[in-house]
Amino acid sequence: MSRRNQLLSTYFCSMVCLSLLNVFLSVVPNHLSDNGTNLLYSLLAQIFCMGVIPLLGGTLTYWGKGGTVAERMSYTLRRWGYRAPKDKRVWLPVVLLSVSFIYVTQLVARIGNLALMLGQYTFPASGSYMYNNVGELLMWIAVGSLLPATFEELTHRGLVIDAIGDGGNEIEQMLLCGLLFALMHTNILQFLYAFAGGCMMAFLTIKTKSVLPAMLLHFVNNTYSHLSSYASQNPDSVLGWMDVVSDFFTSNIAMLLLGGVLLVGNVVLALYLLTWVQKTSGAPEGLREVTLLRFGRKKKVAPQANAAMDEQTPSDPAPVITLDAYRPFGKAKLSDNIFLAGVVTTTALTTVFTYVWGVVR
């Protein structure tokens, strides 16, 4: 079995276990509260389905590297980007992007909700997470922010990029990471913004050769969601101002338009920050680098009299987002995508079902 198939079979097992866990907790009666059920699901889903299984499968894939079990696990984690970016200066745009990322996902979520509304989708009741006190808030930040940032990135950025990098290019890696991450949620409500967020986090991982920047974005985004939910359930708390700000931007049409303009402006800022990350990370250009986005025009400089033409570079290139379209190992064979096709098919059908059920119920 090829390395690609070995890793993708591990990912397939991870997603199958996640689905079975979801079904089991949905159909088997238990005496837990909603918070208790959510807590049990989160712990098992993150630590076992997207932690133990991927790491075990990756370690077995690279078993031939030798050394102790701990050394083999360490090798797997390094391959999956669990190491600091080479240039520490990249953290400044990444930190700024982690804040901007919150509002990017909010805008995409609103667009997705509008599309669902036009498609006659009936939205379910609000989530069952309850924040009765600060202790429960901190618990959900640990379980719903820290664990996903650690283990979902292990699976959907580390494992997936390593697997499909053999027989795919960087553009495919980014899009497939986004798609698999969105389908993993098996919920039409989360699909669009999870896809957009997954693509951005994959781009960071590809450019910095580290999964840590994506982990930061994931953690900050989820934490903001928990803080916002806590504020709405506890308007008299110290975080009540978040609910006040939310009400302000939804108080009338003018404020809704202003909020929309700010969100769109934030998307432009986020894209610019991605170009900053790319420039700071210092990743060498690929053999067939494709420009996905460019800010402004690329300035040209006159050739110097004593300089060779192939050595001339623009003195002030416009900020760009690029990805390498070259396939270093050739195009993957159909037989190498069996497990990938299996995951996409099953999770896509489940996601489509959530939309159909939302229309007919």
C-alpha positions in Angstrom: 0.0 0.0 0.0 1.3 3.4 -0.9 2.1 6.0 1.8 -0.8 8.1 0.5 -3.2 5.2 0.8 -1.8 4.3 4.3 -2.4 7.9 5.6 -5.7 8.3 3.9 -6.9 5.0 5.3 -6.0 6.3 8.7 -8.0 9.4 8.0 -10.9 7.3 6.8 -10.8 5.3 10.0 -10.8 8.5 12.0 -13.9 9.8 10.3 -15.7 6.5 10.5 -15.2 6.4 14.2 -16.3 10.0 14.5 -19.5 9.2 12.6 -20.2 6.0 14.7 -19.7 8.0 17.9 -22.1 10.6 16.7 -24.8 8.0 15.9 -24.2 6.1 19.1 -24.7 9.2 21.3 -27.7 10.2 19.2 -29.7 6.9 19.4 -28.6 5.3 22.6 -30.4 6.6 25.7 -28.3 8.0 28.5 -28.9 9.9 31.7 -26.5 12.7 31.0 -27.6 16.3 30.6 -27.1 18.1 27.3 -23.9 19.6 28.6 -22.7 16.2 29.8 -23.5 14.6 26.4 -21.7 17.4 24.6 -18.7 17.0 26.9 -18.5 13.3 26.5 -18.8 13.6 22.7 -16.2 16.3 22.5 -13.6 14.4 24.6 -14.0 11.2 22.7 -14.2 12.9 19.3 -11.1 15.0 19.8 -8.8 12.9 21.8 -9.6 9.4 20.4 -11.1 9.9 16.9 -8.9 12.8 15.9 -5.9 12.3 18.2 -5.1 8.7 19.0 -6.2 7.1 15.7 -4.4 9.6 13.4 -1.2 9.6 15.5 -1.2 5.8 15.7 -1.8 5.4 12.0 0.9 7.9 11.2 3.4 6.3 13.5 2.7 2.9 11.8 3.1 4.4 8.4 6.5 5.7 9.3 7.5 2.7 11.4 10.4 1.9 9.2 12.2 5.1 10.3 13.5 3.2 13.3 14.0 4.3 16.9 11.8 4.0 19.9 8.0 4.4 19.7 8.3 7.9 21.1 10.9 8.8 18.5 8.7 7.5 15.7 5.8 9.5 17.0 8.0 12.6 17.2 9.0 12.1 13.6 5.4 11.8 12.5 4.4 15.0 14.4 7.4 16.9 12.8 6.2 15.8 9.4 2.7 17.0 10.2 4.0 20.5 11.1 4.2 20.3 14.9 7.2 22.6 14.9 7.7 26.3 15.1 7.9 28.3 11.8 11.5 29.0 10.8 11.1 32.8 10.9 9.6 34.1 14.1 8.6 37.3 12.5 5.7 35.4 10.9 3.9 35.4 14.2 3.0 39.2 14.0 0.8 38.8 10.9 -0.5 35.5 12.2 -1.6 37.0 15.5 -3.3 39.9 13.6 -4.9 37.4 11.3 -6.3 35.3 14.1 -8.4 38.2 15.2 -9.4 39.1 11.6 -10.2 35.4 11.0 -13.1 35.6 13.5 -15.0 38.1 11.3 -14.1 36.4 8.1 -15.9 33.3 9.3 -18.8 35.4 10.6 -19.3 37.0 7.2 -19.1 33.7 5.4 -21.6 32.2 7.9 -24.0 35.0 7.3 -23.8 34.5 3.5 -24.3 30.8 4.0 -27.4 31.3 6.3 -28.9 33.7 3.7 -28.5 31.1 1.0 -30.1 28.5 3.2 -32.9 30.8 4.0 -33.6 31.4 0.3 -33.5 27.6 -0.1 -36.4 27.2 2.3 -34.2 25.7 5.1 -35.7 25.7 8.6 -33.0 26.6 11.1 -32.9 24.4 14.2 -33.2 25.7 17.7 -30.1 27.3 19.3 -27.3 25.0 20.5 -27.5 23.2 23.8 -24.3 24.5 25.3 -25.0 26.1 28.6 -22.8 28.5 30.4 -24.1 28.7 34.0 -21.0 30.1 35.5 -17.4 31.1 34.7 -16.1 27.6 35.5 -18.3 26.1 32.8 -17.1 28.8 30.4 -13.5 27.9 31.1 -14.3 24.2 30.7 -15.8 24.8 27.3 -12.9 26.9 26.2 -10.6 24.0 27.1 -12.8 21.3 25.5 -14.3 23.3 22.6 -11.3 25.5 21.7 -8.0 24.0 22.9 -8.8 20.3 22.0 -10.1 21.1 18.5 -7.2 23.5 17.8 -4.8 20.6 18.8 -6.4 17.5 17.3 -8.5 18.8 14.4 -5.4 20.5 13.1 -3.4 17.3 13.7 -5.9 15.5 11.4 -7.1 18.0 8.9 -3.9 20.0 8.3 -1.1 17.7 9.5 -2.2 14.3 8.3 -4.2 15.4 5.2 -1.5 17.7 3.8 1.2 15.0 4.4 -1.0 12.4 2.7 -2.2 14.3 -0.4 1.1 16.0 -0.9 2.2 12.8 -2.6 0.5 13.1 -5.9 -1.1 16.5 -5.5 -0.1 20.2 -5.7 -0.5 23.0 -3.2 -3.7 24.2 -4.7 -5.3 20.8 -4.3 -3.9 20.5 -0.8 -5.6 23.7 0.2 -8.9 23.0 -1.4 -9.1 19.4 -0.2 -8.2 20.4 3.3 -11.0 23.0 3.3 -13.5 20.5 1.8 -12.6 17.6 4.2 -12.7 20.0 7.2 -16.1 21.3 6.1 -17.6 17.9 5.5 -16.2 16.6 8.8 -18.8 18.7 10.6 -21.5 16.9 8.7 -23.8 19.9 9.1 -25.0 22.1 6.3 -25.0 25.1 8.7 -21.3 24.9 9.2 -20.2 23.8 5.8 -19.5 27.2 4.0 -17.6 28.9 6.8 -15.7 25.8 7.8 -14.6 25.4 4.1 -13.4 29.0 3.9 -11.7 28.7 7.3 -10.2 25.3 6.4 -8.7 26.7 3.2 -7.1 29.7 5.1 -5.6 27.5 7.8 -4.3 25.1 5.1 -2.7 28.0 3.3 -0.9 29.0 6.5 0.3 25.4 7.1 1.6 25.1 3.6 3.4 28.4 3.6 4.9 28.3 7.1 5.6 24.5 7.1 4.1 24.5 10.5 0.6 23.7 11.9 1.0 26.0 14.9 -0.3 29.2 13.1 -3.4 27.3 12.1 -3.9 26.1 15.6 -3.8 29.7 16.9 -6.5 30.8 14.4 -8.6 27.8 15.3 -8.3 28.4 19.0 -9.0 32.1 18.9 -12.0 31.6 16.6 -13.6 28.9 18.8 -12.8 30.9 22.0 -14.6 34.0 20.6 -17.6 31.8 19.9 -17.8 30.5 23.4 -17.2 34.0 24.9 -20.0 35.4 22.7 -22.4 32.6 23.7 -21.6 33.2 27.3 -22.3 36.9 27.0 -25.7 36.3 25.3 -26.7 33.9 28.1 -25.3 36.1 30.9 -25.9 39.7 29.8 -25.1 41.0 33.3 -21.6 39.5 33.3 -18.3 41.3 32.6 -18.6 40.1 29.0 -22.1 41.6 28.6 -20.6 44.3 26.4 -20.2 41.7 23.6 -24.0 41.3 23.5 -24.5 45.0 23.6 -22.2 45.5 20.5 -24.0 42.6 18.7 -27.4 44.3 19.4 -26.1 47.6 18.2 -25.1 46.3 14.8 -28.5 44.6 14.4 -30.7 47.4 15.8 -31.7 48.8 12.4 -31.0 48.6 8.7 -28.3 51.3 8.7 -26.4 49.5 11.4 -26.8 46.2 9.6 -25.3 47.8 6.5 -22.5 49.3 8.5 -21.7 46.0 10.0 -21.7 44.4 6.6 -19.3 47.0 5.2 -17.0 46.4 8.2 -17.0 42.6 7.7 -16.2 42.9 4.0 -13.4 45.3 4.8 -12.1 42.8 7.3 -12.0 40.1 4.6 -9.8 42.4 2.5 -7.5 42.9 5.6 -7.4 39.2 6.2 -6.3 38.5 2.6 -3.6 41.2 2.8 -2.4 39.6 6.1 -2.1 36.2 4.2 0.2 37.9 1.7 2.2 39.2 4.7 2.5 35.7 6.1 3.6 34.4 2.7 6.3 37.1 2.4 7.6 36.7 6.0 7.6 32.9 5.9 10.2 33.1 3.1 9.0 29.9 1.5 10.7 29.4 -1.9 8.5 29.8 -5.0 7.5 26.5 -6.6 8.2 25.5 -10.2 4.8 26.5 -11.4 3.7 29.1 -8.9 0.1 30.3 -9.6 -1.0 33.7 -8.4 -4.4 33.4 -6.7 -4.7 37.1 -5.6 -2.6 40.2 -6.1 -2.9 43.6 -4.4 -2.1 46.4 -6.7 0.1 46.2 -9.8 3.5 44.6 -10.0 6.1 47.3 -10.5 8.7 46.8 -13.1 12.3 48.1 -13.0 14.5 49.0 -15.9 17.3 46.4 -16.5 20.7 47.4 -15.2 23.4 47.6 -17.8 25.7 45.1 -16.1 23.0 42.7 -14.9 21.9 39.5 -16.6 18.3 39.5 -17.7 17.5 36.3 -15.7 18.7 37.9 -12.5 16.4 40.9 -12.6 13.5 41.0 -10.1 11.0 43.7 -9.4 12.2 46.1 -6.7 8.8 46.5 -5.2 6.5 43.6 -6.1 2.8 43.8 -5.2 1.6 41.7 -2.3 0.4 38.4 -3.7 -1.0 35.0 -2.6 0.5 32.2 -4.6 0.5 28.4 -4.5 2.7 25.9 -6.3 0.8 24.0 -9.0 3.6 21.5 -9.7 3.2 17.8 -8.8 6.6 16.6 -7.6 5.5 13.0 -7.6 3.1 13.1 -10.6 -0.7 12.8 -10.5 -2.2 10.4 -8.0 -3.7 7.2 -9.4 -7.3 6.3 -9.0 -6.3 3.5 -6.8 -4.6 5.9 -4.4 -7.8 7.9 -3.9 -10.1 5.1 -2.8 -10.2 6.1 0.9 -10.4 9.8 0.0 -13.4 9.1 -2.2 -15.0 7.0 0.5 -14.7 9.8 3.1 -15.9 12.5 0.8 -18.9 10.4 -0.4 -20.1 9.4 3.1 -19.6 12.8 4.7 -21.1 14.7 1.7 -24.2 12.5 1.8 -24.6 13.2 5.5 -24.2 16.9 5.0 -26.7 17.0 2.1 -29.1 15.0 4.3 -29.0 17.7 7.0 -30.1 20.2 4.4 -32.9 18.1 3.0 -34.1 17.4 6.6 -34.0 21.1 7.3 -36.2 21.7 4.3 -38.8 19.0 4.8 -39.2 19.0 8.5 
